Amino acid sequence: MNRVIIICEGETEKEFCSTILSPYFIKKHIYIQSPLIKKTMGGIVKWEELKKQISLHLNNEREVYVTTFIDYYGLNSNHGFPNWEEAQKLTDKNARVKLIEDGMKEDIEDELRYRFIPNVQLHEFEGLLFNNVKTFQEQIPPNELVGINELKAILEEYPNPEMINDNKETSPSHRLGRIVLGYDKIVYGNYLAEAIGLENIRAKCPRFNSWLNSLEESFKNTTDSNQNIEQS
């Protein structure tokens, strides 16, 4: 059985894995397990704690791949992620997160490293939801969609929603709190994600798309063999 363990920062990411990613990957004979980060039962922890969880999964199951679904937003130097100080000197946010991901991979034991696919979401999960106005209008009642003009302006400013910036007032989740009255990140987040559709999200979010491509490529030879068997 082809399996990927996606260690999730919180309930929103876990629900996304269950409702959106799992059905997609099952069709490719890849099965998803999505535990929360330990210690806090959700929420980011210091790298050393997260590393222990990653290594535990890799050591316990010698064929499983492990990845992460955590936000860059909220990380700081106190979390002790590899390459953190060097990454902060880079102005390109994509390069910054890539350097952190590279450091995470390099910090895993040599014999386990090839089955670890680090993923840090730029800037946070909610950025994936800024895909199109139509979905919001179809899924959110007009009396709750109170920030429609702000939504339109954001979509115009950020063709790639992953680049929506990450301070407290302008992070994707805080923007959604203004746009949708009574916004609940777990309920609305995955409700909107399902309505948008995975392919539409992938089309606008290159880092997210690259992550899913990496997961698929990890099992490409195996899944191709399974499909050939089914067709014969």
DARA-V265410 format. One record per residue. N is the residue number from 1. RES is the residue in three letters. SS is DSSP state (H for helix, E for strand, L for the rest). PHI is phi in degrees with one decimal (999 if undefined). D_LAST is the distance of its C-alpha to the last C-alpha in Angstrom with 1 decimal. Layout:
BEGIN
n=N res=RES ss=SS phi=PHI d_last=D_LAST
n=N res=RES ss=SS phi=PHI d_last=D_LAST
END
This chain:
BEGIN
n=1 res=MET ss=L phi=999 d_last=19.8
n=2 res=ASN ss=E phi=-82.1 d_last=20.6
n=3 res=ARG ss=E phi=-132.6 d_last=24.1
n=4 res=VAL ss=E phi=-124.9 d_last=26.8
n=5 res=ILE ss=E phi=-99.2 d_last=30.4
n=6 res=ILE ss=E phi=-103.8 d_last=32.3
n=7 res=ILE ss=E phi=-78.2 d_last=36.0
n=8 res=CYS ss=E phi=-100.6 d_last=37.7
n=9 res=GLU ss=L phi=-68.5 d_last=41.3
n=10 res=GLY ss=L phi=-154.3 d_last=41.9
n=11 res=GLU ss=H phi=-64.6 d_last=40.7
n=12 res=THR ss=H phi=-63.1 d_last=39.9
n=13 res=GLU ss=H phi=-65.8 d_last=37.3
n=14 res=LYS ss=H phi=-62.1 d_last=36.0
n=15 res=GLU ss=H phi=-65.2 d_last=35.6
n=16 res=PHE ss=H phi=-61.3 d_last=33.9
n=17 res=CYS ss=H phi=-62.0 d_last=31.3
n=18 res=SER ss=H phi=-70.4 d_last=30.7
n=19 res=THR ss=H phi=-92.4 d_last=30.7
n=20 res=ILE ss=H phi=-110.4 d_last=29.4
n=21 res=LEU ss=H phi=-76.0 d_last=27.5
n=22 res=SER ss=H phi=-59.4 d_last=25.8
n=23 res=PRO ss=H phi=-61.1 d_last=23.9
n=24 res=TYR ss=H phi=-65.3 d_last=22.8
n=25 res=PHE ss=H phi=-75.3 d_last=21.6
n=26 res=ILE ss=H phi=-59.7 d_last=19.8
n=27 res=LYS ss=L phi=-62.6 d_last=17.3
n=28 res=LYS ss=L phi=-101.8 d_last=16.8
n=29 res=HIS ss=L phi=62.1 d_last=16.6
n=30 res=ILE ss=E phi=-121.7 d_last=20.2
n=31 res=TYR ss=E phi=-108.7 d_last=22.8
n=32 res=ILE ss=E phi=-102.7 d_last=26.4
n=33 res=GLN ss=E phi=-121.3 d_last=29.6
n=34 res=SER ss=L phi=-131.6 d_last=32.8
n=35 res=PRO ss=L phi=-72.4 d_last=36.0
n=36 res=LEU ss=E phi=-78.4 d_last=39.4
n=37 res=ILE ss=L phi=-57.9 d_last=41.6
n=38 res=LYS ss=L phi=-73.7 d_last=43.6
n=39 res=LYS ss=L phi=75.5 d_last=47.4
n=40 res=THR ss=L phi=-97.6 d_last=47.8
n=41 res=MET ss=L phi=54.1 d_last=44.8
n=42 res=GLY ss=L phi=116.8 d_last=44.1
n=43 res=GLY ss=L phi=100.8 d_last=46.0
n=44 res=ILE ss=L phi=-71.1 d_last=46.3
n=45 res=VAL ss=L phi=-129.0 d_last=47.8
n=46 res=LYS ss=L phi=-63.6 d_last=49.1
n=47 res=TRP ss=H phi=-55.5 d_last=46.6
n=48 res=GLU ss=H phi=-59.3 d_last=47.5
n=49 res=GLU ss=H phi=-71.7 d_last=46.5
n=50 res=LEU ss=H phi=-64.9 d_last=43.2
n=51 res=LYS ss=H phi=-59.4 d_last=42.5
n=52 res=LYS ss=H phi=-60.1 d_last=43.0
n=53 res=GLN ss=H phi=-67.1 d_last=40.4
n=54 res=ILE ss=H phi=-59.7 d_last=37.9
n=55 res=SER ss=H phi=-64.5 d_last=38.6
n=56 res=LEU ss=H phi=-61.0 d_last=38.5
n=57 res=HIS ss=H phi=-63.1 d_last=34.9
n=58 res=LEU ss=H phi=-66.2 d_last=33.9
n=59 res=ASN ss=H phi=-74.2 d_last=35.7
n=60 res=ASN ss=H phi=-75.0 d_last=34.6
n=61 res=GLU ss=L phi=-130.8 d_last=30.9
n=62 res=ARG ss=L phi=-77.6 d_last=29.8
n=63 res=GLU ss=L phi=-116.3 d_last=26.3
n=64 res=VAL ss=L phi=-78.6 d_last=27.3
n=65 res=TYR ss=E phi=-98.8 d_last=28.3
n=66 res=VAL ss=E phi=-125.5 d_last=31.5
n=67 res=THR ss=E phi=-139.4 d_last=32.9
n=68 res=THR ss=E phi=-124.8 d_last=35.9
n=69 res=PHE ss=E phi=-133.2 d_last=36.6
n=70 res=ILE ss=E phi=-126.6 d_last=40.4
n=71 res=ASP ss=E phi=-94.5 d_last=42.9
n=72 res=TYR ss=L phi=-68.0 d_last=45.1
n=73 res=TYR ss=L phi=-61.7 d_last=47.7
n=74 res=GLY ss=L phi=101.9 d_last=49.8
n=75 res=LEU ss=L phi=-73.7 d_last=49.3
n=76 res=ASN ss=L phi=-150.0 d_last=52.5
n=77 res=SER ss=H phi=-61.5 d_last=54.1
n=78 res=ASN ss=H phi=-65.9 d_last=54.8
n=79 res=HIS ss=H phi=-78.6 d_last=51.1
n=80 res=GLY ss=L phi=67.6 d_last=51.1
n=81 res=PHE ss=L phi=-72.7 d_last=47.8
n=82 res=PRO ss=L phi=-57.8 d_last=47.3
n=83 res=ASN ss=L phi=64.6 d_last=48.7
n=84 res=TRP ss=H phi=-59.9 d_last=50.3
n=85 res=GLU ss=H phi=-62.8 d_last=53.7
n=86 res=GLU ss=H phi=-64.9 d_last=52.2
n=87 res=ALA ss=H phi=-64.7 d_last=49.8
n=88 res=GLN ss=L phi=-67.2 d_last=52.7
n=89 res=LYS ss=L phi=-82.4 d_last=54.4
n=90 res=LEU ss=L phi=-88.1 d_last=51.6
n=91 res=THR ss=L phi=-84.1 d_last=52.1
n=92 res=ASP ss=L phi=-76.0 d_last=48.4
n=93 res=LYS ss=H phi=-64.6 d_last=46.8
n=94 res=ASN ss=H phi=-63.2 d_last=43.3
n=95 res=ALA ss=H phi=-65.3 d_last=44.6
n=96 res=ARG ss=H phi=-62.6 d_last=46.5
n=97 res=VAL ss=H phi=-69.4 d_last=43.5
n=98 res=LYS ss=H phi=-61.8 d_last=41.4
n=99 res=LEU ss=H phi=-64.7 d_last=44.2
n=100 res=ILE ss=H phi=-65.2 d_last=44.2
n=101 res=GLU ss=H phi=-60.9 d_last=40.5
n=102 res=ASP ss=H phi=-60.3 d_last=40.7
n=103 res=GLY ss=H phi=-65.1 d_last=43.6
n=104 res=MET ss=H phi=-60.6 d_last=41.6
n=105 res=LYS ss=H phi=-64.6 d_last=38.8
n=106 res=GLU ss=H phi=-66.0 d_last=41.3
n=107 res=ASP ss=L phi=-85.5 d_last=43.1
n=108 res=ILE ss=L phi=-88.2 d_last=40.2
n=109 res=GLU ss=L phi=-51.9 d_last=40.2
n=110 res=ASP ss=H phi=-51.5 d_last=38.8
n=111 res=GLU ss=H phi=-75.1 d_last=36.1
n=112 res=LEU ss=H phi=-105.3 d_last=34.9
n=113 res=ARG ss=H phi=-57.8 d_last=35.3
n=114 res=TYR ss=L phi=-67.5 d_last=31.9
n=115 res=ARG ss=L phi=-100.5 d_last=30.4
n=116 res=PHE ss=E phi=-111.6 d_last=33.0
n=117 res=ILE ss=E phi=-119.4 d_last=32.6
n=118 res=PRO ss=L phi=-67.2 d_last=36.0
n=119 res=ASN ss=L phi=-143.5 d_last=36.3
n=120 res=VAL ss=E phi=-117.0 d_last=39.7
n=121 res=GLN ss=E phi=-73.9 d_last=39.7
n=122 res=LEU ss=L phi=-102.0 d_last=42.2
n=123 res=HIS ss=L phi=-93.6 d_last=44.4
n=124 res=GLU ss=L phi=-156.1 d_last=43.1
n=125 res=PHE ss=H phi=-49.8 d_last=40.3
n=126 res=GLU ss=H phi=-61.1 d_last=42.3
n=127 res=GLY ss=H phi=-59.7 d_last=42.2
n=128 res=LEU ss=H phi=-63.1 d_last=38.6
n=129 res=LEU ss=H phi=-81.6 d_last=40.0
n=130 res=PHE ss=L phi=-83.4 d_last=42.2
n=131 res=ASN ss=L phi=-107.6 d_last=39.7
n=132 res=ASN ss=L phi=-159.9 d_last=41.3
n=133 res=VAL ss=H phi=-71.1 d_last=44.3
n=134 res=LYS ss=H phi=-56.8 d_last=42.5
n=135 res=THR ss=H phi=-62.1 d_last=40.5
n=136 res=PHE ss=H phi=-61.3 d_last=43.7
n=137 res=GLN ss=H phi=-66.8 d_last=45.5
n=138 res=GLU ss=H phi=-79.3 d_last=42.9
n=139 res=GLN ss=H phi=-102.8 d_last=42.5
n=140 res=ILE ss=L phi=-109.6 d_last=46.0
n=141 res=PRO ss=L phi=-57.4 d_last=49.0
n=142 res=PRO ss=L phi=-54.2 d_last=51.6
n=143 res=ASN ss=L phi=-73.1 d_last=54.2
n=144 res=GLU ss=L phi=-101.5 d_last=52.1
n=145 res=LEU ss=E phi=-86.8 d_last=50.9
n=146 res=VAL ss=L phi=-84.8 d_last=54.3
n=147 res=GLY ss=L phi=-117.0 d_last=53.5
n=148 res=ILE ss=H phi=-60.5 d_last=51.6
n=149 res=ASN ss=H phi=-68.2 d_last=53.8
n=150 res=GLU ss=H phi=-64.8 d_last=53.1
n=151 res=LEU ss=H phi=-59.3 d_last=49.4
n=152 res=LYS ss=H phi=-61.7 d_last=49.6
n=153 res=ALA ss=H phi=-65.1 d_last=51.7
n=154 res=ILE ss=H phi=-64.6 d_last=49.3
n=155 res=LEU ss=H phi=-64.0 d_last=46.3
n=156 res=GLU ss=H phi=-71.3 d_last=48.4
n=157 res=GLU ss=H phi=-75.6 d_last=49.6
n=158 res=TYR ss=L phi=-123.1 d_last=46.3
n=159 res=PRO ss=L phi=-58.7 d_last=43.4
n=160 res=ASN ss=L phi=-103.2 d_last=41.6
n=161 res=PRO ss=H phi=-65.7 d_last=42.4
n=162 res=GLU ss=H phi=-65.3 d_last=41.7
n=163 res=MET ss=H phi=-89.3 d_last=45.1
n=164 res=ILE ss=L phi=-59.7 d_last=47.1
n=165 res=ASN ss=L phi=-73.3 d_last=49.7
n=166 res=ASP ss=L phi=-124.1 d_last=50.3
n=167 res=ASN ss=L phi=-89.5 d_last=53.9
n=168 res=LYS ss=L phi=-60.6 d_last=54.9
n=169 res=GLU ss=L phi=-85.3 d_last=55.9
n=170 res=THR ss=L phi=-116.5 d_last=53.1
n=171 res=SER ss=L phi=-66.2 d_last=50.0
n=172 res=PRO ss=H phi=-54.4 d_last=47.2
n=173 res=SER ss=H phi=-66.4 d_last=47.8
n=174 res=HIS ss=H phi=-70.8 d_last=51.5
n=175 res=ARG ss=H phi=-63.8 d_last=51.0
n=176 res=LEU ss=H phi=-63.4 d_last=48.7
n=177 res=GLY ss=H phi=-63.0 d_last=51.5
n=178 res=ARG ss=H phi=-85.7 d_last=53.8
n=179 res=ILE ss=H phi=-76.8 d_last=51.4
n=180 res=VAL ss=E phi=-114.4 d_last=50.2
n=181 res=LEU ss=L phi=-64.4 d_last=53.0
n=182 res=GLY ss=L phi=72.2 d_last=52.2
n=183 res=TYR ss=L phi=-57.2 d_last=49.0
n=184 res=ASP ss=L phi=-117.2 d_last=47.1
n=185 res=LYS ss=H phi=-64.2 d_last=44.7
n=186 res=ILE ss=H phi=-74.7 d_last=42.2
n=187 res=VAL ss=H phi=-71.0 d_last=42.3
n=188 res=TYR ss=H phi=-70.0 d_last=42.6
n=189 res=GLY ss=H phi=-55.6 d_last=40.6
n=190 res=ASN ss=H phi=-81.6 d_last=37.3
n=191 res=TYR ss=H phi=-62.5 d_last=38.2
n=192 res=LEU ss=H phi=-69.7 d_last=38.7
n=193 res=ALA ss=H phi=-60.0 d_last=35.7
n=194 res=GLU ss=H phi=-65.9 d_last=33.4
n=195 res=ALA ss=H phi=-68.5 d_last=35.2
n=196 res=ILE ss=H phi=-65.2 d_last=35.0
n=197 res=GLY ss=L phi=95.9 d_last=31.3
n=198 res=LEU ss=H phi=-61.1 d_last=29.6
n=199 res=GLU ss=H phi=-65.1 d_last=28.7
n=200 res=ASN ss=H phi=-68.2 d_last=32.4
n=201 res=ILE ss=H phi=-63.6 d_last=33.6
n=202 res=ARG ss=H phi=-61.3 d_last=31.5
n=203 res=ALA ss=H phi=-65.0 d_last=32.8
n=204 res=LYS ss=H phi=-101.6 d_last=36.4
n=205 res=CYS ss=L phi=-123.1 d_last=36.3
n=206 res=PRO ss=H phi=-63.5 d_last=35.3
n=207 res=ARG ss=H phi=-68.7 d_last=35.9
n=208 res=PHE ss=H phi=-60.7 d_last=33.9
n=209 res=ASN ss=H phi=-62.6 d_last=31.0
n=210 res=SER ss=H phi=-62.6 d_last=31.2
n=211 res=TRP ss=H phi=-61.0 d_last=31.1
n=212 res=LEU ss=H phi=-64.5 d_last=27.9
n=213 res=ASN ss=H phi=-60.4 d_last=26.4
n=214 res=SER ss=H phi=-63.4 d_last=27.5
n=215 res=LEU ss=H phi=-64.4 d_last=25.9
n=216 res=GLU ss=H phi=-65.1 d_last=22.5
n=217 res=GLU ss=H phi=-64.3 d_last=22.9
n=218 res=SER ss=H phi=-59.8 d_last=23.7
n=219 res=PHE ss=L phi=-117.1 d_last=20.2
n=220 res=LYS ss=H phi=-56.7 d_last=18.4
n=221 res=ASN ss=H phi=-62.4 d_last=16.7
n=222 res=THR ss=H phi=-68.9 d_last=15.7
n=223 res=THR ss=H phi=-68.3 d_last=14.4
n=224 res=ASP ss=H phi=-62.1 d_last=12.4
n=225 res=SER ss=H phi=-65.3 d_last=10.7
n=226 res=ASN ss=H phi=-62.1 d_last=10.1
n=227 res=GLN ss=H phi=-68.1 d_last=8.7
n=228 res=ASN ss=H phi=-65.4 d_last=6.2
n=229 res=ILE ss=H phi=-64.2 d_last=5.3
n=230 res=GLU ss=H phi=-64.8 d_last=5.6
n=231 res=GLN ss=H phi=-79.7 d_last=3.8
n=232 res=SER ss=L phi=-81.0 d_last=0.0
END
